[in-house]
Amino acid sequence: MKESSSHDEKIAKMRFSSVYPHYVTKVEKKGRTVPELHEVILWLTGYTEEQLQSFISDTSTFEEFFATAKVNENASLITGSICGYRVEEISNPLTQNVRYLDKLVDELAKGRKMEKILRK
């Protein structure tokens, strides 16, 4: 699939708080927990639990969500396809970060061990 600027803009303007419940549903449906989901999100973003809770309850876009994140230095070890895109080949940094998050949530939902998800 080819990336487009309209695709990148759409992702940038999506509200984190509107996508978060879908992450919760996805992982809980597969027997994982919200604390595990939060562990994954905090690992990727460098946020504290309090900062994450703030983003969950406000109207921040993904652009705003990742603007102040300290993306984990091992995020580049996240590889594979998500939504038809190879995450390691995405050129737009914001879109790549959102897809990294999507990939981590997928791995959690698929029952992958936390040590592998967090690239330890």
Backbone as ProteinMPNN parsed JSONL, in Angstrom:
{"seq_chain_A": "MKESSSHDEKIAKMRFSSVYPHYVTKVEKKGRTVPELHEVILWLTGYTEEQLQSFISDTSTFEEFFATAKVNENASLITGSICGYRVEEISNPLTQNVRYLDKLVDELAKGRKMEKILRK", "coords_chain_A": {"N_chain_A": [[0.824, -1.191, 0.0], [0.41, 2.222, -0.699], [1.513, 5.094, 0.93], [-0.137, 8.186, 1.7], [-0.421, 11.772, 1.761], [-2.892, 12.616, 2.621], [-3.775, 10.42, 4.045], [-1.907, 10.406, 6.143], [-2.578, 12.87, 7.318], [-5.173, 12.347, 8.169], [-4.733, 10.407, 10.149], [-3.203, 11.949, 11.929], [-5.099, 13.773, 12.874], [-6.95, 12.236, 14.201], [-8.555, 11.492, 17.262], [-6.965, 10.544, 20.21], [-8.371, 9.676, 22.459], [-10.689, 8.69, 21.333], [-9.918, 6.422, 20.001], [-8.704, 4.857, 21.902], [-10.675, 3.34, 23.515], [-11.204, 1.271, 21.716], [-8.784, -0.059, 21.604], [-8.782, -1.076, 24.219], [-11.05, -2.772, 24.162], [-10.201, -4.613, 22.218], [-7.93, -5.886, 23.408], [-9.001, -6.884, 25.812], [-10.953, -8.63, 24.895], [-9.421, -10.703, 24.103], [-8.443, -11.716, 26.424], [-6.506, -10.232, 27.732], [-5.321, -7.502, 29.843], [-6.286, -4.16, 30.974], [-4.234, -2.873, 32.539], [-1.998, -4.165, 31.371], [-2.198, -3.222, 28.752], [-1.767, -0.506, 29.243], [0.86, -0.64, 30.171], [2.207, -1.273, 27.819], [1.636, 0.988, 26.226], [2.818, 3.007, 27.79], [5.47, 2.171, 27.737], [6.119, 2.558, 25.028], [5.7, 5.345, 24.705], [6.872, 6.742, 26.827], [5.443, 8.116, 28.685], [3.941, 8.867, 31.901], [1.659, 7.082, 34.069], [-0.246, 8.919, 34.962], [-0.064, 10.968, 33.047], [-0.909, 9.535, 30.804], [-3.557, 8.935, 31.571], [-4.594, 11.496, 31.48], [-4.532, 12.038, 28.707], [-6.351, 10.101, 27.883], [-8.702, 11.085, 28.891], [-9.028, 13.587, 27.721], [-9.285, 15.65, 24.713], [-7.205, 15.276, 22.907], [-5.415, 15.015, 19.852], [-3.823, 12.409, 17.857], [-1.556, 13.568, 16.855], [-0.992, 15.543, 18.772], [-0.751, 13.869, 20.964], [1.585, 12.348, 20.415], [3.394, 14.405, 20.163], [4.657, 15.26, 22.507], [5.663, 12.954, 23.448], [8.242, 10.679, 24.462], [9.472, 8.703, 22.487], [10.225, 5.312, 22.75], [13.562, 4.171, 22.499], [13.923, 1.656, 21.451], [11.826, 1.282, 19.749], [12.191, 1.125, 17.044], [12.704, -1.517, 16.64], [10.329, -2.709, 16.284], [8.589, -4.467, 13.978], [6.897, -5.548, 10.971], [3.588, -6.036, 9.54], [0.823, -3.802, 9.613], [-2.44, -2.876, 9.214], [-2.074, -3.108, 6.477], [0.358, -1.912, 5.979], [3.923, -1.959, 6.156], [5.436, -1.458, 9.097], [8.06, -0.665, 9.532], [8.724, 0.599, 7.194], [7.34, 2.924, 6.891], [7.302, 6.321, 6.127], [6.492, 8.771, 7.248], [6.967, 10.176, 10.358], [5.04, 10.524, 12.489], [2.822, 8.971, 11.643], [4.123, 6.528, 11.566], [4.7, 6.174, 14.311], [2.089, 5.951, 15.362], [1.289, 3.629, 14.079], [3.179, 1.887, 15.14], [2.179, 1.78, 17.753], [-0.326, 0.614, 17.219], [0.565, -1.876, 16.292], [1.821, -2.933, 18.58], [-0.398, -3.176, 20.271], [-1.837, -5.083, 18.831], [-0.046, -7.261, 19.047], [-0.152, -7.698, 21.794], [-2.854, -8.416, 22.078], [-2.808, -10.772, 20.662], [-1.627, -12.481, 22.364], [1.089, -12.527, 22.761], [4.165, -12.76, 24.593], [4.939, -10.451, 27.202], [7.62, -9.622, 27.513], [8.632, -9.922, 24.95], [6.988, -8.217, 23.477], [7.753, -5.77, 24.539], [10.253, -5.607, 23.597], [12.531, -6.662, 25.0]], "CA_chain_A": [[0.0, 0.0, 0.0], [1.154, 3.467, -0.783], [1.123, 6.135, 1.885], [-0.492, 9.459, 1.101], [-0.461, 12.842, 2.752], [-4.237, 12.663, 3.213], [-3.8, 9.342, 5.043], [-1.132, 10.91, 7.283], [-3.362, 13.935, 7.955], [-6.312, 11.711, 8.839], [-4.2, 9.802, 11.374], [-2.783, 13.036, 12.824], [-6.269, 14.46, 13.435], [-7.77, 11.313, 14.995], [-8.439, 11.72, 18.699], [-6.48, 9.381, 20.954], [-9.436, 9.22, 23.36], [-11.722, 7.954, 20.592], [-9.335, 5.146, 19.578], [-8.332, 4.111, 23.108], [-11.639, 2.286, 23.882], [-11.058, 0.153, 20.782], [-7.626, -0.807, 22.097], [-9.225, -1.802, 25.417], [-11.93, -3.859, 23.72], [-9.403, -5.605, 21.499], [-7.089, -6.693, 24.306], [-9.837, -7.601, 26.789], [-11.624, -9.711, 24.188], [-8.445, -11.789, 23.98], [-7.994, -12.146, 27.744], [-5.457, -9.384, 28.315], [-5.874, -6.525, 30.779], [-6.007, -2.74, 30.777], [-2.875, -2.568, 33.005], [-1.024, -4.619, 30.363], [-2.291, -2.252, 27.663], [-1.097, 0.717, 29.695], [2.304, -0.915, 30.203], [2.682, -1.193, 26.434], [1.564, 2.392, 25.795], [3.819, 3.769, 28.551], [6.786, 1.766, 27.22], [6.344, 3.204, 23.73], [5.642, 6.813, 24.733], [7.627, 7.345, 27.917], [4.543, 8.832, 29.578], [3.569, 8.275, 33.18], [0.249, 6.683, 34.116], [-1.044, 10.136, 35.112], [-0.101, 11.622, 31.737], [-1.757, 8.71, 29.942], [-4.943, 9.157, 31.988], [-4.972, 12.815, 30.979], [-4.82, 11.894, 27.281], [-7.551, 9.277, 27.744], [-9.884, 11.872, 29.257], [-9.172, 14.854, 26.992], [-9.591, 15.555, 23.282], [-5.957, 15.389, 22.148], [-5.249, 14.221, 18.632], [-2.598, 11.619, 17.869], [-0.461, 14.519, 16.639], [-0.703, 16.121, 20.084], [-0.352, 12.764, 21.84], [2.985, 11.989, 20.174], [4.252, 15.602, 20.133], [5.45, 15.351, 23.734], [6.119, 11.608, 23.829], [9.648, 10.316, 24.283], [9.299, 7.372, 21.912], [11.263, 4.389, 23.199], [14.649, 3.991, 21.522], [13.791, 0.33, 20.836], [10.638, 1.227, 18.893], [12.602, 0.732, 15.683], [12.73, -2.979, 16.575], [8.974, -3.154, 15.961], [8.5, -4.704, 12.541], [5.737, -6.312, 10.546], [2.507, -5.312, 8.868], [-0.368, -3.382, 10.338], [-3.336, -2.153, 8.304], [-1.527, -3.162, 5.127], [1.624, -1.184, 5.897], [5.068, -2.459, 6.903], [5.707, -0.33, 9.999], [9.44, -0.197, 9.408], [8.878, 1.31, 5.922], [6.517, 4.142, 6.889], [8.225, 7.457, 6.122], [6.007, 9.852, 8.107], [7.249, 9.772, 11.741], [3.829, 10.426, 13.298], [2.092, 7.787, 11.187], [4.892, 5.37, 12.01], [4.493, 6.007, 15.757], [0.728, 5.451, 15.573], [1.284, 2.235, 13.627], [3.911, 1.139, 16.175], [1.23, 1.547, 18.833], [-1.282, -0.386, 16.722], [1.253, -3.172, 16.221], [2.0, -3.405, 19.951], [-1.716, -3.592, 20.756], [-2.112, -6.361, 18.158], [0.789, -8.305, 19.647], [-0.716, -7.952, 23.12], [-4.111, -9.138, 21.879], [-2.511, -12.111, 20.136], [-1.091, -13.312, 23.435], [2.55, -12.526, 22.792], [4.72, -12.483, 25.924], [5.237, -9.037, 27.425], [9.043, -9.354, 27.262], [8.835, -9.793, 23.495], [6.3, -7.006, 23.04], [8.539, -4.612, 24.972], [11.584, -5.737, 22.955], [13.563, -6.81, 26.027]], "C_chain_A": [[0.862, 1.247, 0.0], [0.602, 4.469, 0.226], [0.724, 7.383, 1.116], [-0.55, 10.519, 2.19], [-1.841, 12.942, 3.38], [-4.395, 11.579, 4.273], [-3.073, 9.803, 6.309], [-1.917, 11.985, 8.046], [-4.533, 13.353, 8.733], [-5.868, 11.097, 10.164], [-3.838, 10.889, 12.38], [-3.968, 13.666, 13.54], [-7.184, 13.544, 14.24], [-7.513, 11.573, 16.475], [-8.009, 10.435, 19.398], [-7.603, 8.803, 21.806], [-10.549, 8.482, 22.629], [-11.223, 6.582, 20.128], [-9.041, 4.26, 20.784], [-9.361, 3.044, 23.5], [-11.572, 1.06, 22.962], [-9.848, -0.707, 21.155], [-8.037, -1.679, 23.287], [-10.079, -3.004, 25.016], [-11.132, -4.978, 23.066], [-8.607, -6.49, 22.451], [-7.925, -7.478, 25.305], [-10.561, -8.778, 26.15], [-10.726, -10.945, 24.08], [-7.84, -12.191, 25.317], [-6.846, -11.361, 28.342], [-6.121, -8.29, 29.133], [-5.519, -5.088, 30.406], [-4.633, -2.369, 31.344], [-1.79, -3.042, 32.023], [-1.018, -3.664, 29.17], [-1.551, -0.976, 28.036], [0.414, 0.523, 29.743], [2.911, -0.769, 28.811], [2.705, 0.261, 25.963], [2.641, 3.229, 26.489], [5.229, 3.433, 28.072], [7.091, 2.513, 25.924], [6.518, 4.71, 23.867], [6.509, 7.477, 25.795], [6.759, 8.146, 28.874], [4.402, 8.117, 30.914], [2.101, 7.855, 33.088], [-0.655, 7.912, 34.199], [-1.159, 10.877, 33.777], [-1.015, 10.851, 30.785], [-3.229, 8.935, 30.287], [-5.458, 10.511, 31.49], [-5.332, 12.745, 29.492], [-6.096, 11.084, 27.043], [-8.803, 10.119, 27.984], [-10.026, 13.191, 28.5], [-9.397, 14.606, 25.497], [-8.349, 15.673, 22.4], [-5.977, 14.485, 20.921], [-3.996, 13.358, 18.776], [-1.386, 12.516, 17.638], [-0.035, 15.134, 17.972], [-0.186, 15.057, 21.052], [1.135, 12.437, 21.663], [3.933, 13.181, 20.172], [5.153, 15.688, 21.358], [5.953, 13.99, 24.217], [7.624, 11.478, 23.617], [9.636, 8.864, 23.809], [10.51, 6.508, 22.263], [12.299, 4.157, 22.106], [14.586, 2.632, 20.834], [12.559, 0.197, 19.954], [10.991, 0.799, 17.477], [12.711, -0.782, 15.522], [11.351, -3.558, 16.275], [8.877, -3.272, 14.447], [7.225, -5.489, 12.232], [4.68, -5.417, 9.934], [1.377, -4.976, 9.824], [-1.192, -2.521, 9.376], [-2.767, -2.073, 6.882], [-0.21, -2.438, 4.927], [2.7, -1.918, 6.685], [5.517, -1.294, 7.787], [7.119, 0.217, 9.837], [9.677, 0.604, 8.13], [8.077, 2.602, 5.849], [7.437, 5.356, 7.042], [7.777, 8.604, 7.033], [6.178, 9.433, 9.569], [5.998, 9.625, 12.622], [3.026, 9.178, 12.925], [2.81, 6.531, 11.64], [4.693, 5.125, 13.509], [3.101, 5.457, 16.061], [0.656, 3.983, 15.173], [2.115, 1.347, 14.561], [2.959, 0.785, 17.316], [0.2, 0.49, 18.425], [-0.673, -1.782, 16.719], [1.435, -3.76, 17.624], [0.674, -3.896, 20.54], [-2.104, -4.923, 20.121], [-1.324, -7.507, 18.792], [0.269, -8.681, 21.032], [-1.984, -8.797, 22.987], [-3.877, -10.565, 21.387], [-1.846, -13.018, 21.161], [0.422, -13.391, 23.489], [3.034, -12.176, 24.203], [5.154, -11.021, 26.018], [6.711, -8.713, 27.153], [9.332, -9.166, 25.776], [8.18, -8.526, 22.965], [7.14, -5.774, 23.346], [9.987, -4.682, 24.49], [12.702, -5.784, 23.972], [14.512, -7.926, 25.661]], "O_chain_A": [[1.917, 1.295, 0.633], [-0.608, 4.658, 0.349], [1.198, 7.609, 0.002], [-0.704, 10.215, 3.373], [-1.96, 13.313, 4.548], [-5.068, 11.788, 5.282], [-3.572, 9.611, 7.418], [-1.915, 12.003, 9.277], [-4.848, 13.815, 9.83], [-6.545, 11.247, 11.181], [-4.139, 10.756, 13.566], [-3.848, 14.055, 14.702], [-8.105, 14.026, 14.899], [-6.383, 11.842, 16.881], [-8.608, 9.377, 19.205], [-7.773, 7.585, 21.871], [-11.286, 7.718, 23.253], [-12.026, 5.681, 19.89], [-9.123, 3.035, 20.687], [-8.959, 1.919, 23.798], [-11.853, -0.059, 23.393], [-9.887, -1.932, 21.035], [-7.69, -2.858, 23.358], [-9.85, -4.12, 25.481], [-11.367, -6.156, 23.336], [-8.612, -7.714, 22.312], [-7.596, -8.623, 25.616], [-10.761, -9.809, 26.793], [-11.205, -12.074, 23.978], [-6.847, -12.918, 25.358], [-6.269, -11.772, 29.348], [-7.345, -8.159, 29.121], [-4.592, -4.833, 29.637], [-3.911, -1.612, 30.697], [-0.768, -2.373, 31.871], [0.043, -3.336, 28.639], [-0.795, -0.432, 27.23], [1.166, 1.431, 29.389], [3.996, -0.211, 28.651], [3.686, 0.709, 25.369], [3.296, 4.058, 25.856], [6.088, 4.312, 28.008], [8.19, 3.038, 25.746], [7.385, 5.294, 23.218], [6.845, 8.655, 25.671], [7.28, 8.792, 29.783], [4.701, 6.93, 31.041], [1.395, 8.226, 32.151], [-1.716, 7.943, 33.575], [-2.236, 11.359, 33.424], [-1.801, 11.448, 30.05], [-4.055, 9.108, 29.391], [-6.625, 10.641, 31.123], [-6.329, 13.33, 29.068], [-6.836, 11.359, 26.099], [-9.839, 9.895, 27.358], [-11.056, 13.853, 28.626], [-9.667, 13.48, 25.08], [-8.444, 16.127, 21.259], [-6.48, 13.362, 20.951], [-3.205, 13.548, 19.699], [-0.308, 12.251, 18.169], [1.158, 15.23, 18.259], [0.706, 15.319, 21.859], [1.857, 12.268, 22.645], [5.151, 12.998, 20.178], [6.293, 16.14, 21.257], [6.59, 13.89, 25.266], [8.197, 12.087, 22.714], [9.768, 7.929, 24.599], [11.658, 6.918, 22.095], [11.957, 3.971, 20.938], [15.138, 2.468, 19.746], [12.273, -0.894, 19.459], [10.179, 0.179, 16.79], [12.8, -1.281, 14.4], [11.218, -4.758, 16.038], [9.061, -2.293, 13.725], [6.571, -6.019, 13.129], [4.853, -4.203, 9.824], [1.026, -5.753, 10.712], [-0.686, -1.558, 8.8], [-2.964, -1.08, 6.182], [0.286, -2.362, 3.803], [2.427, -2.444, 7.764], [5.933, -0.255, 7.275], [7.348, 1.417, 9.986], [10.727, 1.23, 7.989], [8.134, 3.303, 4.839], [8.249, 5.417, 7.965], [8.622, 9.34, 7.54], [5.594, 8.433, 9.987], [5.916, 8.691, 13.418], [2.604, 8.421, 13.799], [2.167, 5.568, 12.057], [4.534, 3.978, 13.927], [2.951, 4.591, 16.924], [0.025, 3.182, 15.863], [1.785, 0.176, 14.75], [2.93, -0.352, 17.787], [-0.106, -0.417, 19.198], [-1.327, -2.753, 17.1], [1.224, -4.955, 17.827], [0.636, -4.916, 21.227], [-2.642, -5.798, 20.799], [-1.866, -8.584, 19.041], [0.255, -9.858, 21.394], [-2.159, -9.78, 23.708], [-4.672, -11.46, 21.672], [-1.538, -14.174, 20.873], [0.976, -14.237, 24.192], [2.398, -11.399, 24.914], [5.661, -10.437, 25.06], [7.019, -7.647, 26.62], [10.172, -8.351, 25.394], [8.741, -7.841, 22.11], [7.234, -4.854, 22.534], [10.836, -3.906, 24.928], [13.694, -5.065, 23.855], [15.452, -8.206, 26.404]]}, "name": "protein", "num_of_chains": 1, "seq": "MKESSSHDEKIAKMRFSSVYPHYVTKVEKKGRTVPELHEVILWLTGYTEEQLQSFISDTSTFEEFFATAKVNENASLITGSICGYRVEEISNPLTQNVRYLDKLVDELAKGRKMEKILRK"}
